[in-house]
Amino acid sequence: MEEFDKVAKALRGHKKSVYLLANITEFGKTPYIYIGTFSKMGYNCVIYLVSTLRIAMQTVNTFLRNLHQ
């Protein structure tokens, strides 16, 4: 969390209107940080790409099982 805060402050110090996006990989090295915490640090958007991939793959697996049957 300290690194995200440091980056946000450094970028905002360089340019006030910078858009900050945090790309989170669940089950990675970064501990879970609540969206509200990112908001307080000045982040505009948080994306969870692995979660969306897992959801999509669950649907694909269900479809393939049904197709196989």
Secondary structure per residue as TSV (DSSP state, phi and psi in degrees):
chain	resnum	aa	ss	phi	psi
A	1	M	-	360.0	-35.7
A	2	E	H	-62.2	-38.2
A	3	E	H	-66.7	-41.7
A	4	F	H	-60.9	-42.3
A	5	D	H	-65.6	-42.9
A	6	K	H	-61.4	-44.8
A	7	V	H	-63.4	-44.2
A	8	A	H	-60.4	-46.1
A	9	K	H	-65.1	-40.5
A	10	A	H	-65.3	-44.1
A	11	L	H	-68.7	-42.3
A	12	R	H	-65.7	-31.2
A	13	G	H	-67.0	-30.2
A	14	H	H	-81.5	-41.7
A	15	K	-	-149.7	115.9
A	16	K	T	-62.3	-34.6
A	17	S	T	-92.9	18.8
A	18	V	-	-67.8	141.9
A	19	Y	-	-92.8	121.9
A	20	L	-	-105.2	127.8
A	21	L	E	-124.5	130.1
A	22	A	E	-105.8	126.0
A	23	N	E	-103.8	109.5
A	24	I	-	-105.2	133.6
A	25	T	-	-110.7	109.4
A	26	E	T	-62.1	148.4
A	27	F	T	66.0	19.9
A	28	G	S	-94.9	-157.1
A	29	K	S	-76.4	-28.0
A	30	T	S	-75.6	126.8
A	31	P	-	-66.7	160.2
A	32	Y	-	-63.7	130.3
A	33	I	-	-122.0	127.0
A	34	Y	-	-66.8	147.9
A	35	I	H	-57.8	-39.6
A	36	G	H	-59.4	-34.2
A	37	T	H	-67.5	-42.4
A	38	F	H	-61.1	-40.9
A	39	S	H	-60.7	-43.7
A	40	K	H	-63.9	-29.6
A	41	M	T	-81.2	-6.4
A	42	G	T	100.5	9.9
A	43	Y	-	-78.3	140.8
A	44	N	S	-91.4	-26.5
A	45	C	E	-152.5	142.9
A	46	V	E	-127.9	127.6
A	47	I	E	-115.6	145.9
A	48	Y	-	-122.9	78.9
A	49	L	H	-64.9	-38.3
A	50	V	H	-66.7	-37.9
A	51	S	H	-61.6	-44.0
A	52	T	H	-66.0	-36.4
A	53	L	H	-65.6	-42.0
A	54	R	H	-61.4	-43.7
A	55	I	H	-62.7	-44.5
A	56	A	H	-63.1	-42.6
A	57	M	H	-68.3	-31.9
A	58	Q	H	-62.3	-42.1
A	59	T	H	-65.8	-41.9
A	60	V	H	-62.1	-44.6
A	61	N	H	-62.1	-41.8
A	62	T	H	-60.9	-46.2
A	63	F	H	-59.4	-46.3
A	64	L	H	-65.7	-36.8
A	65	R	H	-64.1	-44.4
A	66	N	H	-64.1	-40.0
A	67	L	H	-64.0	-40.5
A	68	H	H	-64.4	-39.0
A	69	Q	-	-68.7	360.0
